[in-house]
Amino acid sequence: MNTYLVGGAVRDKLLGLPVKDRDWVVVGSNPEEMIEKGFTPVGKDFPVFLHPKTAEEYALARTERKTAAGYTGFQFHADSDVTLKEDILRRDLTINALVEDENGKVIDYVNGLSDIENKILRHVSPAFKEDPVRILRIARFAARFATLGFTVADETMKLMSEMVEEGEVDSLVAERVWQETVRALAEPSPDIFIEVLRECGALKVLFPEIDRLFGVPQPVEHHPEIDTGVHTMMVLQQACILSEEPVVRFAALTHDLGKGTTPKDILPHHYDHEERGLHLVKALCERYRIPNQFRQLAEITSRYHTHVHRAFEVKANTLLKVLNNTDAFRKPERFEQFLLACIADSHGRPGYENYDYQQAPFFSLARKTAADVDVQNIIKDGFSGEKIKEELYKRRLNALKCLKESVTQP
């Protein structure tokens, strides 16, 4: 029985990055022996065990055989006769297939050290093609390591494109797609995740609402980048500068989906794209069973981001309508997230990256001004029942009118 450190821990040590989790592979053992030594079995599909002291994961060396379409169609063999090399050759990327023995020596069966040096994301073997989840994983690793200069190998991109053409991506279940996507949104460059999926053709299959944005023109006077897809990627980049929260980044990514369905005869204008986008966001979130936190912020961003852009132009009753419809009084933190997505939208244009977007702080002030209207004073003034709600609306509206009169549009 021999144990080896494998995968991300070895890779990150070589890259000089913090090692968060350590995974181990066990060669020359079997489930019975592992249990006898005090390990706790946790693996559902193949034998994985938790160390009795460290609680780190120890997996028996295994081989696998494709038995059906999709990412679940595998038969695993894990026993004492499986060698370390056999286990390594089933892994996804060469940089994830490096091994460190108990003496700290790195074992490299697949030229992973060379690919780390040359900053290449390359598949280990043709077996990569058997698991469509690996397309999402490669795109996610590209999003993680883009800032270090890593790119996807040409032959790996070709293989991913072949998988898409053969329909492997069609078999991915909703939960797995979202799981990889939300993890990608937390990476330093989630726009690269989208770009990699687009290059291999998977974006058109998984996220057609985003894919169709590319090539759609916008008015050049407002959007020097012209292309809506390019704009969306720039907005996502700006969202990453403003917030580490995947929920904000998702709202930025989906804020303009409606522009992908704009009738051609009115291009490059996009009248009513907010409402069209709202329906597309709802459908996307339903398809991938996206959590309500993400769904709700994306919906209000799609529907109301242009209202924030026109903050100094709209009347007080429109300000109050937006505050009410976004539930800004009960959920102020979410409203601030919404404003971050609006800032990202404004900054996501060439030459506007450092634009002083005063609309966001003004809307934030409008929320506070309206929220400061004291309901208890309304009750003390003799209002009750539905009349309280009516009077609250009137006083908040009046407060916002006074605010608008006191603020000069920049």
Secondary structure as GFF3:
##gff-version 3
##sequence-region A 1 410
A	DSSP	beta_strand	2	6	.	.	.	ID=ss1
A	DSSP	alpha_helix	8	15	.	.	.	ID=ss2
A	DSSP	beta_strand	23	27	.	.	.	ID=ss3
A	DSSP	alpha_helix	31	36	.	.	.	ID=ss4
A	DSSP	beta_strand	40	41	.	.	.	ID=ss5
A	DSSP	beta_strand	48	50	.	.	.	ID=ss6
A	DSSP	beta_strand	57	60	.	.	.	ID=ss7
A	DSSP	beta_strand	62	66	.	.	.	ID=ss8
A	DSSP	beta_strand	74	78	.	.	.	ID=ss9
A	DSSP	alpha_helix	84	88	.	.	.	ID=ss10
A	DSSP	three_ten_helix	94	96	.	.	.	ID=ss11
A	DSSP	beta_strand	99	100	.	.	.	ID=ss12
A	DSSP	beta_strand	106	107	.	.	.	ID=ss13
A	DSSP	alpha_helix	112	118	.	.	.	ID=ss14
A	DSSP	beta_strand	120	121	.	.	.	ID=ss15
A	DSSP	three_ten_helix	126	130	.	.	.	ID=ss16
A	DSSP	alpha_helix	133	145	.	.	.	ID=ss17
A	DSSP	three_ten_helix	146	148	.	.	.	ID=ss18
A	DSSP	beta_strand	151	152	.	.	.	ID=ss19
A	DSSP	alpha_helix	154	165	.	.	.	ID=ss20
A	DSSP	three_ten_helix	168	171	.	.	.	ID=ss21
A	DSSP	alpha_helix	174	185	.	.	.	ID=ss22
A	DSSP	alpha_helix	190	200	.	.	.	ID=ss23
A	DSSP	alpha_helix	202	206	.	.	.	ID=ss24
A	DSSP	alpha_helix	208	211	.	.	.	ID=ss25
A	DSSP	alpha_helix	228	242	.	.	.	ID=ss26
A	DSSP	alpha_helix	246	254	.	.	.	ID=ss27
A	DSSP	three_ten_helix	257	261	.	.	.	ID=ss28
A	DSSP	three_ten_helix	264	266	.	.	.	ID=ss29
A	DSSP	alpha_helix	273	287	.	.	.	ID=ss30
A	DSSP	alpha_helix	292	309	.	.	.	ID=ss31
A	DSSP	alpha_helix	316	325	.	.	.	ID=ss32
A	DSSP	alpha_helix	332	347	.	.	.	ID=ss33
A	DSSP	alpha_helix	359	371	.	.	.	ID=ss34
A	DSSP	alpha_helix	375	380	.	.	.	ID=ss35
A	DSSP	alpha_helix	386	406	.	.	.	ID=ss36
###
